[in-house]
């Protein structure tokens, strides 16, 4: 497994390592496309795949669950399945992580049903146990297990905010879009475009984010800037790449699209 | 702006009105702050360039038709915007120009030189910062240069300054020096060229300007036809140090008229720059000018100046006794920012003793009351609900079925409730009615007063006499109270309450008014948690016209009321009789747009919170502002106020029947 490339923005790597050492559950907060998932992949590699890691033997160090509104506690914990004439218990992703000692990453956790967030409560305090109702099992978490959740406070409606009883079980790491220098480095690394164009695209990102009140609250993500750069690296004219990967991706308002295009137009050579 | 050369291209002209929003967004994106794009007034047109930038505005001409294609004319607009935001982006606005000029013995001369140099620096920086705009910039510079006067025809001092301006426009250095009769120009251009360095900042421009000014200071008589636009005189007065160089008769000479460069504007009034230096300039008392250090710190930190927080989160309980008060942000559309904790909303409980109000309403509107109840009776639960694990239903419950099979195979008793049934769900609605209690709701409805003769009364006038009481005393005629807008609103709400009670929806009734941002009144007739009682009717009857209509703050407070409501459908219905208005709703009381924009913003916050809003206005002119405040499907203008109860019923049915 190759090390997932991640450029630290601040002290988040050190904080996460310290949280892991203490087995403190971690909450990653930040806008879409700012690098939360890449960060957790990187941290899983650092903690489980580095040469000196005592956990190198674990086959799957990171189990990611993309949460959605139909995701139930059963989906996380597991269920009985029919197999021929038998009934077979199948662990859900959370249970697999708890047994094996992996990191379980619940992405966009507030999208899941409320019972889902409650089921993790006993895993996030001193008990570190997972009750499996259907089998009657009270599963002690593997010493290496860690629960990580993420959510995006920007666009989630107030109806989907995390309950305090859940929120206050996690160490919270805030993410935001990086500054121009770091973002340019990320864009150049991820796309292969030359540093000058990468920097121009990072400036485009910064300027377009100044318009976030006009119909796209999140601003343009680093991910979209990387997409634009990847298109440019693939031979697409950079303005056209920005048009499809930025202007049209962030808004349907034709005038805002035009103004973004005008910003791109003057910023790119 | 319209030169003989340009008029032939008029068919490809670009109008400001057509691209206003595009340019505003363009400027906001690049500057990182909202800049008000304003049109240069026609009377200023001959010298529209006399002043284009002020506090947070960019002034642009009504149209540009200097170039052959619409694309190039649009490019010229862009260049004008880029150059003017350059004063903020490149640090000019952070520099204490007031003290810089005031310290000079010839402030106007220094000003002229400084801006020739600073514009050169900004255009040079623009080429680096916006490489995609270079072609437009060169075209605009070339056009501006083509319209300049030849320096060989000018006296020495104006010629040297004009040469600096033309140098900044890209005139060939050799040609300029060849036309110089003073022998100073070569050295001046050497000094000016220093600000084209990548590292040059506004301090370098200031340093170069001082050096050039020192060389020119003793050149020629003090008032030697140095071009001086009229704004220079104003500046000298504001500075408190009249500049003796410029007598009234010396202004706007033919040399002076040619000094300015169209797209660059003129920084003579320097409001923005004084603001940065802490000098008060604004008549507004809204907030003190920020300290220069704070602004610089903010900029260096690269902070986003455009706020992203919702004002709804700014609710703070008041700490003193008395009616509870809450602070709310207000949206300032001029600056596209929230004014933090700007409005104080006092929440009052309405109390009244007219407990028989509902009986009176039912009596006066017996037919309508029956109609409303009947209409609400038609409202059925708004959604289907899937009921799992039932003994019968439309489809099998797969999970239950699997468990039943497993249980059966493992020898356990199995459950027979293996179906999913679709039932009508219970209504799950929370609705709030927010009623305008401004003074204008005191307006009497035409023909609503009726006069009835008391029994036994005669038409004979009572004779005057010494006695107050006696046979001659004729009772006054019984005059039915004149119906006002507020009365009809109250009747409509009473009928709604009556019907909603039967429907089982959670609902609240609020009124709002106020007197200034520190005293927005929010009156609670019925809260969501209140049970309908005689006290509710008394409170409803106690709604009376009061003062102004600061709608944004009231909406934000109503929004907070929904916080504890868990209903699936939340509806806020606002009943008003006019546009949002208060004496300090914006800096200019006549500016209706401020209140409209704040209200529109508050409604946006409501929508963002997942609440459906709807505005009902009893104002024939309501379309004019409602279409700017609300979506087209979210408002209704009622011409006939007496139709309000009927219309409210329809609106409620529509909004909650999803």
HADDOCK unambig.tbl for C-alpha pairs under 7 A between the chains (distance, minus, plus):
assign (segid A and resid 87 and name CA) (segid B and resid 406 and name CA) 6.25 0.50 0.50
assign (segid A and resid 157 and name CA) (segid B and resid 609 and name CA) 6.23 0.50 0.50
assign (segid A and resid 158 and name CA) (segid B and resid 609 and name CA) 6.17 0.50 0.50
assign (segid A and resid 207 and name CA) (segid B and resid 29 and name CA) 4.81 0.50 0.50
assign (segid A and resid 207 and name CA) (segid B and resid 30 and name CA) 5.38 0.50 0.50
assign (segid A and resid 207 and name CA) (segid B and resid 32 and name CA) 6.85 0.50 0.50
assign (segid A and resid 208 and name CA) (segid B and resid 29 and name CA) 5.67 0.50 0.50
assign (segid A and resid 210 and name CA) (segid B and resid 28 and name CA) 6.67 0.50 0.50
assign (segid A and resid 210 and name CA) (segid B and resid 29 and name CA) 4.86 0.50 0.50
assign (segid A and resid 210 and name CA) (segid B and resid 32 and name CA) 5.37 0.50 0.50
assign (segid A and resid 210 and name CA) (segid B and resid 306 and name CA) 6.92 0.50 0.50
assign (segid A and resid 211 and name CA) (segid B and resid 25 and name CA) 6.97 0.50 0.50
assign (segid A and resid 211 and name CA) (segid B and resid 28 and name CA) 6.92 0.50 0.50
assign (segid A and resid 211 and name CA) (segid B and resid 29 and name CA) 5.63 0.50 0.50
assign (segid A and resid 213 and name CA) (segid B and resid 308 and name CA) 6.97 0.50 0.50
assign (segid A and resid 255 and name CA) (segid B and resid 22 and name CA) 6.06 0.50 0.50
assign (segid A and resid 258 and name CA) (segid B and resid 22 and name CA) 6.86 0.50 0.50
assign (segid A and resid 259 and name CA) (segid B and resid 22 and name CA) 5.23 0.50 0.50
assign (segid A and resid 259 and name CA) (segid B and resid 25 and name CA) 5.91 0.50 0.50
assign (segid A and resid 259 and name CA) (segid B and resid 26 and name CA) 5.20 0.50 0.50
assign (segid A and resid 262 and name CA) (segid B and resid 26 and name CA) 6.70 0.50 0.50
assign (segid A and resid 263 and name CA) (segid B and resid 26 and name CA) 6.13 0.50 0.50
assign (segid A and resid 265 and name CA) (segid B and resid 132 and name CA) 5.56 0.50 0.50
assign (segid A and resid 266 and name CA) (segid B and resid 130 and name CA) 4.93 0.50 0.50
assign (segid A and resid 266 and name CA) (segid B and resid 131 and name CA) 6.09 0.50 0.50
assign (segid A and resid 266 and name CA) (segid B and resid 132 and name CA) 3.90 0.50 0.50
assign (segid A and resid 266 and name CA) (segid B and resid 133 and name CA) 4.73 0.50 0.50
assign (segid A and resid 267 and name CA) (segid B and resid 129 and name CA) 6.91 0.50 0.50
assign (segid A and resid 267 and name CA) (segid B and resid 130 and name CA) 4.61 0.50 0.50
assign (segid A and resid 267 and name CA) (segid B and resid 131 and name CA) 5.92 0.50 0.50
assign (segid A and resid 267 and name CA) (segid B and resid 132 and name CA) 5.54 0.50 0.50
assign (segid A and resid 268 and name CA) (segid B and resid 131 and name CA) 6.11 0.50 0.50
assign (segid A and resid 268 and name CA) (segid B and resid 132 and name CA) 5.25 0.50 0.50
assign (segid A and resid 269 and name CA) (segid B and resid 131 and name CA) 4.65 0.50 0.50
assign (segid A and resid 269 and name CA) (segid B and resid 132 and name CA) 4.63 0.50 0.50
